[in-house]
Amino acid sequence: MSRFSIEDILPPWSKRIRPYPPGKPIEEVERELGRTAIKLASNENPLGPSPKAQEAIRKYAGNIHFYPDGGGYYLRKKLAEIHGLDMDQTILGAGSTDLIELVAKTFLTASDEAITSESAFYMYRLAVEDMGAALVLTPMRDLTFDLRAIVHAVTQRTKIVYLGNPNNPTGTMFTAAELDRFLDALPPRVLVVLDEAYFEYVQRPDYSHSVDYVRAGRNILVLRTFSKVHGLAGIRLGYGMGHRELIESLNRIRSPFNASSVAQMAGMAALDDHEHVARSVASNTREMKFVTEELTLLGIRYTPSVGNFLLIDTGRDCEEDFVRLLHEGVIVRPMKIYGFPTSQRVTIGTHEGNELFLEALRRVMTSPVRAS
Ligand SMILES: Cc1ncc(COP(=O)(O)O)c(C=O)c1O
């Protein structure tokens, strides 16, 4: 057999991609440490999955030999009713990440451009790079998307703008009025992907009225997920809302069974679980206040967040602090990859989890830094 290199058949842009590093499974971390650990690394719901969704999954278990409904009929119908849209203005995905990628796959070629911000959610960048398209990163202002800078960066080649509101990992948001102005200034042919994964957590009255844009037929895809407040990250379910032609175009490229039957059943039930959503939001609001007050007492800087996580800056090498916290049994996310070499992203946990984290952080911050 003649020798071959897989590199020979890879598209050139694929060789340049830096994949998002996955964290280790918590079980493996615990095995290595010989102790229990708490995971505050992926902005999951610390109260667990919606109980109604769990019940729906148990009930449906005997039917999983059937393929899912590829059109997601009942879930899309329910989503459309909730948001005052028609069904054909909605689309399901294997998490919102699937839809972030699907948009890129549907519209981008190697001669196109897409814009997002520096320190925006990493998946936007990967989705664009996967297509070999040019990624344009505009600077942030006060760790928030600078929407004016994005308008200025638009060229004839720009097809998509990705916005996270709130953004991960900064936890910052822009207001509905700011987005109104942005959309008015943007050429209408540019598609805006507005990722609202943490929508339910945001308490500010000047936050989004994004679904109004969809109703008005603007060139926008609004993304939401079941992974955060509903506590269903493992099941992989998200959805998009946009104008009919947009959804139709996405459906041409979408993998037909991208939302599993179990996910669809769980999603339907989770939408009815108002109690779980309310409890999760209330807990997050209360605990966000607790954690930020304690961080202030510790003298640790953080970026005020409207989501369920915080970007904290210890002022020390983030990879080293990450390992120290790991040895204390707390898993967080070092933020060098996002351009914050002295920061960690920490999910707001239960009260007990947050106390463990703060205790661990206190010990880490008072331990000497290794001389390099
Ligand atoms: C801003 C943002 N968008 C999307 C996602 C992805 O969520 P999903 O689990 O729906 O793919 C995340 C997950 O962390 C996120 O932070």
The ligand as a Gaussian input file, in Angstrom:
#p B3LYP/6-31G(d) Opt

LIG

0 1
 C      -23.537000      32.175000      24.060000
 C      -23.781000      30.715000      23.896000
 N      -24.428000      30.297000      22.810000
 C      -24.671000      29.002000      22.588000
 C      -24.249000      28.046000      23.486000
 C      -24.420000      26.615000      23.128000
 O      -25.478000      26.044000      23.672000
 P      -26.074000      24.682000      23.132000
 O      -25.881000      23.737000      24.257000
 O      -27.490000      25.022000      22.864000
 O      -25.356000      24.257000      21.903000
 C      -23.582000      28.413000      24.643000
 C      -23.102000      27.392000      25.585000
 O      -22.324000      27.572000      26.447000
 C      -23.333000      29.793000      24.838000
 O      -22.677000      30.207000      25.916000

